[in-house]
Amino acid sequence: MNSGPILITGMGVISAAGTGLEASLRSMAAGERNVGPLTLFESPVKLPVFEVRGLPPRQTPGRMRTMDLLEPALNEALAAAHLSSSSGLRIGVALGTTVACQLNDLDFYSTWREKHSAPLASVDGYLNGNLAEAVAARLGAGGPALVVVNACSSGTDAISAAMSWLKAGLCDLAIAGGADELNRIPLAGFKALGVASDEPCAPFDADRKGLNLGEGAGVLVLETAAGAARRGVQSPLRVCGYGSSSDAYHLTAPHPEGEGLIRAVNAALQQAGIQPSDIAFVNAHGTSTPDNDKVEGRVLQKIFGQGIKVLSTKGYTGHTLGAAGGIEAVFTAAGLSNGWIPGSAGFQTLDAEIGFCPTLGNTKISGHYALSTSLAFGGNNTALVIGLEEPA
């Protein structure tokens, strides 16, 4: 059992905010919001979305778009970690998703329903579309491989799984995060639930109308301090604590008092061995839906007090579902490392029921810990503490 810190030695990200971490941070610093009409597929549901533009041409016919999104984020993370193959390491792979697990073959289903027969090429694509197995095969990994499908907390839950493997000595290094693509079913589903907005989302704003869907991927390379030292790699960033708790309250709505989120945040702080006052900022789930933002905002104030710095990076990426936890973990770590976070895009008017304003512009950060939260359907609540080692 390893009791030492789990280092973040590489990070990679892609979303509507940009391809790559530096491009994403530049666009967020400039307040750019790449939200607009859906162009990827035809849909009778007309809502603004955060599409990823400019992906390179697909090299493998029939491959899922989720894999196309995962690849550049993975490549960036591997390059940052100075890792190109397993190099004899036992590498674990834990990735979260939602669409890629079950909603990625609608053409096959519709053709089968109409004609009682359909080409099997798409089935091959589905069978070859396990994100974790694909990454493990590419790297020659010898550790565990897991795809987590736990609604909107999937990416964060995957990171926690990777942490547990490293602590238990099941692998020397782990690839963790999430990836997801835009899809007809979530688009129609969130519209039917009445939580999708026909305007750009506005997390925590009094006039928020709901979420906008997005897509992308966020990947972390995690390893123990001892393992990183053996590879000659150093990093001041680390994952310090994780907490998870279920409301068991409602299929799609959070508990009105946020009881599960409170337990998850406290568990993450306890595992990290820190107090609420040690948290420099929170990258909130912040979907821009009426219930989520009200409950989450109240919980964050209850735990951290009125002065806590809060933003929702979904104002730049949209809600990327199973990818959200991975993308937001990358942005949270970057905020700590760079000493600043962007303004919470879309916010204009204080909501008296929430009682606080998120960041209004690029904001300096001084501190060594930050929190990223994920609230999912089914009452799932997760919280991740990311730390920055104090200079010697």
N, C-alpha and C positions, 0 to 999 in steps of 0.2 A: 504494500500500500504506500503510495507516494503522498506525502503531506506537504510538499513544497508547492510553490506557486505554479500556475499554468500560464505560460507566456503566449502572447499573440505575436508570432514572428512574421506573419504575412497577412495582408488584407486585399480584397478585390471587390469591386462593385460595379454594377450597371443598372441603370434605371432611366426614366425620362429626364432625370437631372443631369445625366451624362454617362459616357462610357469611360470608366476608370475613376479612381478616387479624386485625383487632382482636377479633372474636368468637372466632376460633380461639385466639388467644393467651390470652384470658381463660379459656376452658374448659381449656386445657392448664395454665395456672397454678394452676387450682383442682383439677387432677388428675382431671377428668371424662373418662370413657371411654364413648362412645356406641356401644356394641357390643351386638348383640342378634340375635334371630331374623330370618331373611330374610322380607321382606314384598313385594318387588317382583314376584316371579313364583313359580310353583309349581315345586318341585324335590324329588325323592326324597332328595336329599342335605341333611341337616339339620345345618348348621354355623353358628356365630355369624359375623356379618358386620358391617362398618362401613358402614351405608347412610347416604346423604345424605337427610335428611328436610326436608320443607317447601319443595321446589322450586315456583316459581310454575307455574300451569297452562300447559301447552304451547300456544303460539300457532300453531305450524305442524303440522298433522296429519301423522303418519308420520315426523316428524323423530326422529333418533336421540337417546337419552337422553344420550349422550356430548356432543352439541351443547348440550343443555339444561344440562349441568354446566359446559361450557366458557364459556358466555355470561356468567354472573355473575363468574367469575374474570377474564375478559377485560375486562368493563366496569369492574371495580375497578382493574385495572392501567392501563387507558386514562385513567381519571379521575385517578389519581395522577400520571400522566405529562402531564396537561393536553393530551390528544390525543383528538379526536373523529372526525377523518377524515385522509386523507393530507395535506391542505394543501399539495399539490405535492411532498411528500416521496416518495422511493422507499422503500417499506416492504417488507421481507422478512418472511415468515411461516414459521416452522419449529415444528411441533408433533409430539409423540410420542404414540403410542397403541398398543394391541394389539387390544382388542375391536372398536373402531370400524372397523378395516380389513377384518375378515373374519367376525366372529362376530355381526354385528348383525342378521341376517335369518333367524333360525331358523324363524320361523313360515312364511315363504315356502318354505323348503326342505322342511319337514315336510308342508305342504299339497301341494306338487308331488309328493312321494314317494307320498302317499296317492292323489291324484286325477289325477296327470299333467297338472295345470293349476293355476295359482294367479294371483290378482290381481296386476297389475304395479305397483300403487301402492307396494308395499314396495321394488320394484326402483328406482323413481324416488327413493325416500328414500335408498337406498344410493348411487345415482349422484350425488345431491346432498349426500352426507354426507362429502365430503373436507374435513376440518377446516381445513386450510391454505387451500384454495381458497375456502371459505365466509368465512373471516375476511378474506382478501385482497379478495374481492368487496365485503364490507361496507364496508371502509375505502377502497376505490378504490386499493389498493396497486399500486405499479408495480415492485416488486422480485420476487425469486424466492420461490416458495411450495413447501414441502416437508413431507410427512408422513413421519416416521421410525417404522418398525416394527422394533424391535430388542429385543423382549421387554422386560424390566424396566429396561433402561437407556435406553429410547426417549426419555423426557423429557430426560434429561441430554444425550444425543447430539444432540437437537434444539437445545438451548442452544449446544452446541459448533458446530453448523452455522451458527447465527445469528452467533456470534462470528467465524467465518471469513469470512462474507459482509461483515461490517462492516470487518474488517481488510483485505479485498481491495478495498474500495470498491464492492461490488456493490449496496449499499443505504445509505440515510442513517440508517435506523432499523429495528429488527427486533422482531417479536413472537415470543417463544419460550417453550416449556414443554411441558406434556403434559396429556392428558385421557383418562379411561377410566371405563366404567360396569361395574357388576356384571353377570355373565352366567352362564348355565347351564354352558357348556362349561368355562371355567376352574374353576368351583366343583367340577364333577365331576372334572376333570382333576387338580387338586391333591389332592383326596381320594384318587383312584386312585394317585397317586404316594406317598401316605403322609406328606405334609408339611403337611397341614391339621389344625388343632387343633379339638377340640370344646369347648375352653375359651378364654377371652380370651388372646390371645398374650402372651408374656413374653420380649421380646428379651433375650438374653444370660443369662437365668436358668438355673440348673442343672436345673430341672424343666420347662423349656420343651418343648412338645409339637408345635409347628409354627405356621404362620401363620394369620391370618384375612384374608380378602379384604376390600377396601374399594373405594371409588370416589371420584372427585373430579377437580379440575383445579387446576393451578398455572401462572401466566403471569407472565413478566417482559417488560418493555419495555426493550430494550437500544439504546444509541446511543453513538457516539463522543463524546468530550468536546467536540470542535469542533462536532459536530452539535447537541449539547444546548445549547451556548452560543449558537448561531445561533437556537435556539428560545426562548432566555431561561430555560432549565431547568437546575437544578443538582441534584446528588446526590452524597453521599459514598460511596455503595455502588457496587461494581464487580465484574465477573467478571474474574479475573486469570489463571487458568490452567485448562487442561483436559488430561486424559490418558486414553488408551484403549488397552486391550490385551486380546488374547484368550488364554485358557488353552489352547484346543485340546485339552482334557483329557477332557471328558465332556459329554453333551448337556444334563444338568440339574444336575450336581454341580460345585462349584468344585474347582480344583486343591487337593490336601491341604495344600500349603505356600503357597497363595495367590500363586503366582508372577506371574500376570497382574495381580492387584490391586496387587502391589508395583510392577510396572512402570508401571501407570496412575497411581498416587499420585505416584511419583517424577517422572513426566513432567509432571504438573500442577504440582508444586512448582517444577520447573525452568522451566516456561513462565512461572510467576508471579515467578520470580527470588527465591524465598525458601527458607529452611531449615525442616526439620521443627519446630524450636523456635519458629518464628514462628506456628504454628497454635494458636489459642486453644481450639478445640474441634472435634470431628468429629460431624457428623450422619450416623451410619452407616446402611448399608443395613438391617442389623439386622432380618431377617425373622422371627426367633424359631424358625427351623428348626435342627435340631441341627448340620448340616454348615456352613451359612452362618455362623452366629454364632461357631462355634469357629474357622473359618478366618479370618474377618474380624477377630475379636477379637485373635487371635495376630499378624496382620499389623499392625494398628494399634499394638500394643505394640512390635513389632519396629522400626517406623519412628519412632514418637513417644515411646516410653518409657512406663513404668508410670503416670506421673502425668497422662497426657492425659485431658482431659474428653471423655466419649463419651456420646451418647444416641441412641436410635432413636425418631423421631417416629411410626413405624408403630404404636407402642403406643396412639396417639390416632386414627390414620387407617385402620389396617389396611394391607394391601399393595395399593396402588392400581395395580399393574402399570405400564402405559405412562405413567400420570400421576405416578408416584412421584418421578421425578427433578425434575419441575417443582415439585411441592408441596414437596419437601424443600429445593430451592434457595431458595424463598420463605421457609421457616421458618429456614433457615440464615442468610440475609441479615438477617432480622428479629432473630435472636439476637445477631448482631454489633451491629446498629444500636441495639438496646434495652439491651444489656449484661447479658442474662440468657438462660438456656435452661431449659426445664422439666425435671423429673425424667423418667427413662426409665420410662414406665408399664409396670407388670406385673412389674418386677424385684423379687425378694425374697431370692434365695439365690445366693451366689457359686458359680460353676462353676469348679472347680479346673483343668479343662482349658483354660479361657480365661484365668483368673488376674486378672481385674480387675472392678470394679463400675462400671457406668455411673452417671450422675447419679441421686441418690436423692431429690432434691427440687429446687425452683427454685434455680438455681445462678448466681451472679454471674459474668460474663465480662469479662475485661479483655484486650484484644488487638485486632489489626487484620486478622487473617485466620482463616478457618474453612474446613473441608473438608466436602464432601458426597460420599458414595460410592454407587455403584449397581453391583450384581452381577446379571447376567442369565443366563438359560438360554443355552446355546450357548457358555458360557465367556466371555461379554462382561463386561469390567470397565471402569468409567469413574469418573473422579474430577474434581471441580470445586472450584477454589479461589475463594472469594468474599472480597473485601477491603473494608475500611472506611478511607477516607482519613483520615489523621491531621489534626487541626485545625491551621490555620496559626498 
